[in-house]
Amino acid sequence: MRRRPGPSARLKLTLSYAGFLAVAGALLLAVVWMYLLRYVPDNSQGLLWTSPNRYLLVRTFAPAAAVAMVFLLVFGLVGGWVLAGRMLAPLTRITAAARRAGNGSLSHRVRLEGRQDEFRELADTFDAMLGQLESHVAEQQRFAANASHELRTPLAISRTLLDVARKDPTRDRGELIERLHAVNTRAIGLTEALLLLSRSDRGNFTRESVDLSLIAEEAAETLLPLAEEREITLDVTGGAARASGSSELLLRMVTNLVQNALVHNLPAGGTVTVHTEAHGDTSVLRVENTGRRIPPDLVPTLTEPFQRGTERARTDEHAGVGLGLAIVDSVVRAHDGTLDLVPRPAGGLLVTVRLPGTP
């Protein structure tokens, strides 16, 4: 938005300082003048130089008062200009940093020195905002690069399969169609996961009262065939735990947690336990599974997009796209909750989700 140029804040402060000083000086001189005239007799008709009189006072005091007023005005302008410049120097640095950030440089910081005051509080807040923006931009760039790579892989495989089929007309079409269907299913799953992740990040969903225990039972029932296929015992325990949020997003969150626990539960024959309970104003969901030991330094990266905790065959129909825990983390944050991942000493992972509860 273009605006007409106007006086700077420094000039306004300077004129304010000078005006205030001039008014204060004029009031002081007026008070002195009134008190002096009150006690000096009016002897202007007699001998002027024989005794103090009002006429003599006017002749001598008025020029001195005028000189003093001019001095106060000049002193107020010069001193106000210097003081305003020193006071507005932090604001100038903040403005320069904001202009550089607007041009795309998010690594610059103001870093004001000195004790805490309003300007330094503003500068520290601005530095924190720049840090968050830089982190979010870097995360978005990394996410976009990973998403492009993940989407390019199934498309490249599809093109390769089509090229092979075109060069070899005698190739079994049933096998080709089956492989294309698997690749296409994976691409669709990745796209849907990306859309769901974007939706949960924006937080534009309708909130309603949801019972996490019913959500857990529904997710367990859906994934029971996978548990039986892998010979894993899947148990749902606990009681009602009501939270405010989107039933669709919360169902996807629990489903991702249970599926992740089943897929990474190696070797076969382990257990997965889903437990729900309410603690005061907090609803708690715990998903615990057996399996291989997870290095502690790997845990913080599990919620990042396209990070996989363990290597597994890409031909597995439940291999996922590396967005499971990233979606869980995004859904939890969108519902103002917390997500804790703790590796079990015997192997496996304990995931605890805490959400604000509802009566």
NORGICOR-V772523 format. One record per helix or strand. SS is the DSSP state (~ for helix, > for strand). FROM is the first residue (numbers start at 1). LEN is the number of residues. If there is no record, write none. Layout:
ss,from,len
SS,FROM,LEN
SS,FROM,LEN
//
This chain:
ss,from,len
~,9,31
~,54,49
~,118,50
~,173,30
>,208,4
~,212,18
>,233,6
>,242,4
~,247,17
>,271,9
>,282,8
~,296,4
~,324,11
>,338,6
>,349,9
//
